[in-house]
Amino acid sequence: MDEKTAPVPVPGTERDAGSETGTGSGAGAGPVTGRDAGNAPEPGSDTGSVPETGGDDGAEPDAGSDDDPESPKPTPMGRNFYLVMALIGVLCLLIIFLNIPNTRASAETTLVTTNWTLESYAGASGTLVPVYSGTAVTAQFAKDGIMTGSAGCNRYIATYTIDDYDLSITSPGLTKMHCTAPGVMNQENAFVSLLPKVTAIRIYGEELNMYNASGRQILVFSAVP
Protein backbone atom coordinates (compact mmCIF):
# COMPACT_ATOMS: atom_id res chain seq x y z
CA MET A 1 0.00 0.00 0.00
CA ASP A 2 1.30 3.42 -0.95
CA GLU A 3 2.04 5.76 1.97
CA LYS A 4 0.70 9.28 1.66
CA THR A 5 3.32 11.82 2.46
CA ALA A 6 2.32 15.06 4.16
CA PRO A 7 3.03 18.20 2.15
CA VAL A 8 6.07 20.06 3.26
CA PRO A 9 5.17 23.56 4.16
CA VAL A 10 6.94 26.26 2.22
CA PRO A 11 8.49 28.86 4.46
CA GLY A 12 6.38 32.05 4.57
CA THR A 13 3.19 30.51 3.34
CA GLU A 14 1.53 30.57 6.78
CA ARG A 15 2.26 34.30 7.09
CA ASP A 16 0.92 34.92 3.65
CA ALA A 17 -2.15 32.94 4.42
CA GLY A 18 -2.78 34.99 7.50
CA SER A 19 -2.32 38.12 5.51
CA GLU A 20 -4.77 36.98 2.93
CA THR A 21 -7.34 36.28 5.54
CA GLY A 22 -6.89 39.79 6.93
CA THR A 23 -7.33 41.58 3.61
CA GLY A 24 -10.86 40.48 3.13
CA SER A 25 -13.90 41.94 4.80
CA GLY A 26 -13.63 44.03 7.97
CA ALA A 27 -14.71 41.09 10.12
CA GLY A 28 -11.47 39.32 9.40
CA ALA A 29 -9.19 42.30 10.20
CA GLY A 30 -6.59 41.68 12.85
CA PRO A 31 -6.81 43.36 16.30
CA VAL A 32 -5.68 46.98 16.82
CA THR A 33 -2.51 47.16 18.76
CA GLY A 34 -2.27 49.17 22.01
CA ARG A 35 -0.17 51.85 20.36
CA ASP A 36 -2.63 52.29 17.55
CA ALA A 37 -5.55 52.39 20.00
CA GLY A 38 -3.97 55.28 21.91
CA ASN A 39 -3.50 57.30 18.72
CA ALA A 40 -6.95 56.69 17.31
CA PRO A 41 -9.19 59.80 17.45
CA GLU A 42 -12.40 59.63 19.45
CA PRO A 43 -15.61 59.73 17.49
CA GLY A 44 -16.84 63.30 16.85
CA SER A 45 -13.50 64.95 17.70
CA ASP A 46 -12.17 67.69 15.39
CA THR A 47 -8.85 66.46 14.19
CA GLY A 48 -8.30 69.49 11.93
CA SER A 49 -8.56 72.19 14.59
CA VAL A 50 -5.54 74.34 15.32
CA PRO A 51 -4.54 74.49 18.99
CA GLU A 52 -4.88 77.86 20.73
CA THR A 53 -1.73 79.89 21.17
CA GLY A 54 -2.38 81.25 24.62
CA GLY A 55 -5.13 83.90 24.00
CA ASP A 56 -4.26 87.61 24.16
CA ASP A 57 -0.74 86.95 25.51
CA GLY A 58 0.57 86.40 22.01
CA ALA A 59 -1.59 89.02 20.22
CA GLU A 60 -0.01 92.21 18.91
CA PRO A 61 -1.22 95.41 20.69
CA ASP A 62 -3.72 97.69 18.97
CA ALA A 63 -2.25 100.79 17.32
CA GLY A 64 -4.79 102.96 19.14
CA SER A 65 -4.64 101.12 22.45
CA ASP A 66 -4.25 103.16 25.63
CA ASP A 67 -1.43 100.82 26.65
CA ASP A 68 0.73 102.05 23.79
CA PRO A 69 3.45 104.16 25.46
CA GLU A 70 3.92 106.22 22.28
CA SER A 71 0.24 107.32 22.05
CA PRO A 72 -0.16 110.96 23.30
CA LYS A 73 -2.69 111.20 26.10
CA PRO A 74 -4.76 114.41 26.50
CA THR A 75 -3.99 116.33 29.65
CA PRO A 76 -7.15 117.25 31.56
CA MET A 77 -7.59 120.96 32.36
CA GLY A 78 -7.25 121.40 36.07
CA ARG A 79 -9.09 123.72 38.40
CA ASN A 80 -6.29 126.29 38.21
CA PHE A 81 -6.93 126.81 34.50
CA TYR A 82 -10.57 127.74 35.08
CA LEU A 83 -9.61 130.01 37.98
CA VAL A 84 -7.18 131.89 35.75
CA MET A 85 -9.81 132.29 33.02
CA ALA A 86 -12.34 133.58 35.57
CA LEU A 87 -9.83 136.13 36.88
CA ILE A 88 -9.12 137.35 33.34
CA GLY A 89 -12.85 137.85 32.76
CA VAL A 90 -13.24 139.81 36.01
CA LEU A 91 -10.28 142.04 35.12
CA CYS A 92 -11.76 142.80 31.69
CA LEU A 93 -15.07 143.80 33.27
CA LEU A 94 -13.30 146.03 35.79
CA ILE A 95 -11.38 147.77 33.02
CA ILE A 96 -14.60 148.43 31.11
CA PHE A 97 -16.53 149.76 34.11
CA LEU A 98 -13.66 151.86 35.38
CA ASN A 99 -13.22 153.39 31.95
CA ILE A 100 -16.90 154.44 31.60
CA PRO A 101 -16.52 157.66 33.67
CA ASN A 102 -13.50 158.64 31.59
CA THR A 103 -15.47 158.04 28.40
CA ARG A 104 -18.35 160.17 29.65
CA ALA A 105 -16.00 162.92 30.78
CA SER A 106 -14.33 162.79 27.39
CA ALA A 107 -17.71 163.16 25.66
CA GLU A 108 -18.54 166.25 27.72
CA THR A 109 -15.11 167.74 27.08
CA THR A 110 -15.38 167.10 23.34
CA LEU A 111 -18.84 168.67 23.28
CA VAL A 112 -17.59 171.86 24.93
CA THR A 113 -14.25 172.25 23.19
CA THR A 114 -15.48 171.64 19.63
CA ASN A 115 -17.38 173.86 17.19
CA TRP A 116 -20.15 171.94 15.40
CA THR A 117 -21.95 172.36 12.10
CA LEU A 118 -25.27 170.68 11.30
CA GLU A 119 -25.22 167.95 8.63
CA SER A 120 -28.80 166.61 8.80
CA TYR A 121 -31.99 166.89 10.85
CA ALA A 122 -35.23 164.97 11.25
CA GLY A 123 -37.83 166.13 8.72
CA ALA A 124 -41.61 166.06 9.09
CA SER A 125 -41.66 162.28 8.41
CA GLY A 126 -38.99 161.61 11.04
CA THR A 127 -36.29 160.66 8.54
CA LEU A 128 -33.03 162.58 8.43
CA VAL A 129 -32.69 165.16 5.65
CA PRO A 130 -29.49 167.06 4.76
CA VAL A 131 -29.20 170.79 5.27
CA TYR A 132 -29.61 173.05 2.27
CA SER A 133 -26.46 173.69 0.31
CA GLY A 134 -24.99 177.09 1.02
CA THR A 135 -26.52 177.38 4.50
CA ALA A 136 -24.63 176.99 7.77
CA VAL A 137 -26.35 175.84 10.96
CA THR A 138 -23.84 175.84 13.81
CA ALA A 139 -23.59 175.15 17.55
CA GLN A 140 -21.07 176.07 20.26
CA PHE A 141 -21.34 174.79 23.84
CA ALA A 142 -19.68 177.00 26.45
CA LYS A 143 -18.50 175.68 29.81
CA ASP A 144 -21.01 177.92 31.63
CA GLY A 145 -23.98 176.06 30.05
CA ILE A 146 -24.67 178.53 27.24
CA MET A 147 -25.31 177.26 23.71
CA THR A 148 -25.03 179.67 20.80
CA GLY A 149 -24.83 179.52 17.03
CA SER A 150 -26.47 180.24 13.73
CA ALA A 151 -29.84 178.71 12.83
CA GLY A 152 -29.19 179.29 9.12
CA CYS A 153 -30.58 182.81 9.00
CA ASN A 154 -30.80 184.15 12.57
CA ARG A 155 -28.45 183.84 15.50
CA TYR A 156 -29.77 181.95 18.51
CA ILE A 157 -28.93 181.44 22.19
CA ALA A 158 -30.08 178.77 24.64
CA THR A 159 -28.99 177.11 27.88
CA TYR A 160 -28.07 173.45 28.18
CA THR A 161 -27.44 170.87 30.92
CA ILE A 162 -25.32 167.76 30.43
CA ASP A 163 -25.04 164.76 32.76
CA ASP A 164 -23.02 161.88 31.37
CA TYR A 165 -24.74 161.31 28.02
CA ASP A 166 -27.97 163.07 28.94
CA LEU A 167 -28.38 166.48 27.37
CA SER A 168 -31.26 168.96 27.70
CA ILE A 169 -31.57 172.24 25.80
CA THR A 170 -34.03 175.03 26.42
CA SER A 171 -36.05 176.72 23.68
CA PRO A 172 -33.66 179.18 22.06
CA GLY A 173 -34.10 182.91 21.60
CA LEU A 174 -33.45 184.26 18.08
CA THR A 175 -32.79 187.50 16.31
CA LYS A 176 -35.57 188.86 14.08
CA MET A 177 -34.02 188.63 10.63
CA HIS A 178 -35.86 187.20 7.65
CA CYS A 179 -34.05 185.38 4.84
CA THR A 180 -35.61 185.13 1.37
CA ALA A 181 -33.58 182.14 0.10
CA PRO A 182 -35.96 179.25 -0.64
CA GLY A 183 -36.34 176.76 2.20
CA VAL A 184 -33.97 178.53 4.57
CA MET A 185 -36.65 179.75 6.99
CA ASN A 186 -38.41 176.36 7.00
CA GLN A 187 -35.13 174.65 7.79
CA GLU A 188 -34.44 177.15 10.57
CA ASN A 189 -37.85 176.62 12.14
CA ALA A 190 -37.38 172.82 12.03
CA PHE A 191 -33.97 173.07 13.69
CA VAL A 192 -35.14 175.43 16.42
CA SER A 193 -38.14 173.22 17.22
CA LEU A 194 -35.93 170.12 17.54
CA LEU A 195 -33.48 171.55 20.09
CA PRO A 196 -35.84 171.29 23.13
CA LYS A 197 -36.59 167.65 22.17
CA VAL A 198 -32.98 166.55 22.61
CA THR A 199 -32.48 164.21 25.61
CA ALA A 200 -29.20 162.38 24.87
CA ILE A 201 -26.04 162.57 22.80
CA ARG A 202 -23.41 160.23 21.45
CA ILE A 203 -20.09 161.31 19.98
CA TYR A 204 -18.41 159.01 17.47
CA GLY A 205 -15.08 160.44 16.37
CA GLU A 206 -15.92 163.81 14.88
CA GLU A 207 -19.68 163.22 14.69
CA LEU A 208 -22.16 164.48 17.28
CA ASN A 209 -25.51 162.68 17.34
CA MET A 210 -28.52 163.98 19.27
CA TYR A 211 -31.53 161.80 20.20
CA ASN A 212 -35.05 162.43 21.47
CA ALA A 213 -36.80 160.63 24.34
CA SER A 214 -37.79 157.78 22.00
CA GLY A 215 -34.16 157.15 21.10
CA ARG A 216 -34.66 158.50 17.56
CA GLN A 217 -31.79 160.36 15.98
CA ILE A 218 -32.98 163.90 15.28
CA LEU A 219 -29.82 166.03 14.81
CA VAL A 220 -26.42 165.13 13.38
CA PHE A 221 -23.46 167.54 13.63
CA SER A 222 -19.89 167.25 12.45
CA ALA A 223 -16.81 168.88 13.96
CA VAL A 224 -15.62 172.05 12.29
CA PRO A 225 -11.97 171.59 11.27
Phi, psi and omega in degrees: 000138181282133176274136177273127179266139180286142180295140179275123182291140178274130181304134178094349183286327180294321179295319180293325180294320178295325179292322181294324180290335181273351182265006181276227182288167183297334182295333183265005182292145180292166182290153179279131181290164182296325179292319178293324182294325180289333180269352183287134180288147176289152179298136176086354181281152182265103183280349183261005183284150180264130181296148180292154185254019177104014173074224187283350183296330182261358184282147177285143182291149178296146179294326182260016183290148178291341181280353181288117184293341181272349181286125178289133180255132180296139179269121181293143179284124183278178182295328181298324179299313181291328176294319179296316179297321179295320178295321178297318179298318179296319179297320178298316179296320179297319179298318180296311184292323179289337182274345182301312179302322178295322179295317179294318178297322178295322178297316180294319179296317179296321179300318187280324187268005184240141171269135187241145174235138185287133177257319180205161181214161182283123178280191182298330180275354181095348178275152181286135177236144181286157178289157179294141178296137179089356177252151181231116175249118189236167178209135173230133181249113179275159181294335182276009177088017179256132177247129180224166177163190178252135178269007180113327176230307181259156171278151179224163176214141180207169174250153181222159175226131179236136177219106188059245178259002180273129181228132174234140183231136178279167176295127186282155168264144185232160170287174188249036179276156176233128181254138184265352180298136184302130174083348186293316182292321176298318178297318180297315179298321178295317181296313182297323181287337181277334184303313180292348181272353181289133178234341183207158178226159169218137179244121179242101182066245180253023181242129178252120180248134179243139185235153175268185184296337179275359181083011180274137178287123185240337179221135178231120178248159171234153181290139177278125182296000000 
